[in-house]
Amino acid sequence: MKFYRSKRGGGFAVEFGPSLWLILLMVLLPAIDFVQIGLVYCCGWYANHVATREAACAGPTKAQAAADAAVAAWDAFGIAVFVHSPVPTNVVVCPTGQDIDGDGRPDFCQCTTLVKVTPFFPIPWVTGPLTAFQYSDLRPIEEKGLN
């Protein structure tokens, strides 16, 4: 019985280890960073939405305190703990300076949220936070007659 050797000569086995390191460094780690950036973007949008909703329901005098409480509750819960991004929020009551219905009370509240992203794995050509997302939402104030 005659033994036939492969014409490839075993080069695949020698190149397999270094190619795994290249795949890890060039594909997997940046993919994890991009997934984390997407999660931070979604968390920031939702935190801004919750803060705007709470500020609109609380009324003009308690809007900033309600938004701060909503953002603090969001930061302490669930996926926001996983992404580790602080979410500062600024609430402006009646940002346009107009009173649409003429009753002398503000009609809208606007929340602006800024989220900075620091990736899990630092990228060599970027220092500090990678990017910042800024959200702004305008919502009518509910139940203006109760305050």
Backbone hydrogen bonds, N-H to C=O, Kabsch-Sander energy under -0.5 kcal/mol:
donor,donor_aa,acceptor,acceptor_aa,energy
5,R,3,F,-0.5
11,G,8,R,-0.9
14,V,10,G,-1.1
15,E,11,G,-1.8
16,F,12,F,-1.0
17,G,13,A,-0.5
19,S,15,E,-1.5
20,L,16,F,-1.6
21,W,17,G,-1.5
22,L,18,P,-1.9
23,I,19,S,-2.3
24,L,20,L,-2.4
25,L,21,W,-2.5
26,M,22,L,-2.7
27,V,23,I,-2.0
28,L,23,I,-1.7
29,L,24,L,-2.0
31,A,27,V,-1.7
32,I,28,L,-2.1
33,D,29,L,-1.9
34,F,30,P,-2.4
35,V,31,A,-2.1
36,Q,32,I,-2.1
37,I,33,D,-2.4
38,G,34,F,-2.0
39,L,35,V,-2.2
40,V,36,Q,-2.4
41,Y,37,I,-2.2
42,C,38,G,-2.2
43,C,39,L,-2.6
44,G,40,V,-2.6
45,W,41,Y,-2.1
46,Y,42,C,-2.3
47,A,43,C,-2.6
48,N,44,G,-2.1
49,H,45,W,-2.2
50,V,46,Y,-2.7
51,A,47,A,-2.4
52,T,48,N,-2.4
53,R,49,H,-2.2
54,E,50,V,-2.5
55,A,51,A,-2.4
56,A,52,T,-2.2
57,C,53,R,-1.7
58,A,54,E,-1.6
59,G,55,A,-1.1
63,A,60,P,-0.5
66,A,62,K,-2.2
67,A,63,A,-2.4
68,D,64,Q,-2.5
69,A,65,A,-2.1
70,A,66,A,-2.1
71,V,67,A,-2.4
72,A,68,D,-2.3
73,A,69,A,-2.2
74,W,70,A,-2.1
75,D,71,V,-2.6
76,A,72,A,-1.2
77,F,74,W,-1.2
80,A,77,F,-1.3
81,V,78,G,-1.0
82,F,78,G,-0.8
83,V,79,I,-1.8
84,H,80,A,-1.0
85,S,80,A,-0.6
90,N,112,T,-2.7
92,V,110,Q,-3.3
94,C,108,F,-3.9
97,G,94,C,-1.0
100,I,98,Q,-0.6
107,D,98,Q,-0.5
109,C,139,R,-2.5
110,Q,92,V,-3.3
111,C,137,D,-2.2
112,T,90,N,-2.7
113,T,135,Y,-2.3
114,L,88,P,-1.9
115,V,133,F,-2.9
116,K,86,P,-0.7
117,V,131,T,-2.6
126,V,123,I,-1.6
130,L,117,V,-2.5
131,T,117,V,-0.7
133,F,115,V,-3.0
135,Y,113,T,-2.8
137,D,111,C,-2.2
139,R,109,C,-2.5
141,I,107,D,-2.7
142,E,56,A,-2.0
146,L,143,E,-1.2
147,N,144,K,-0.7
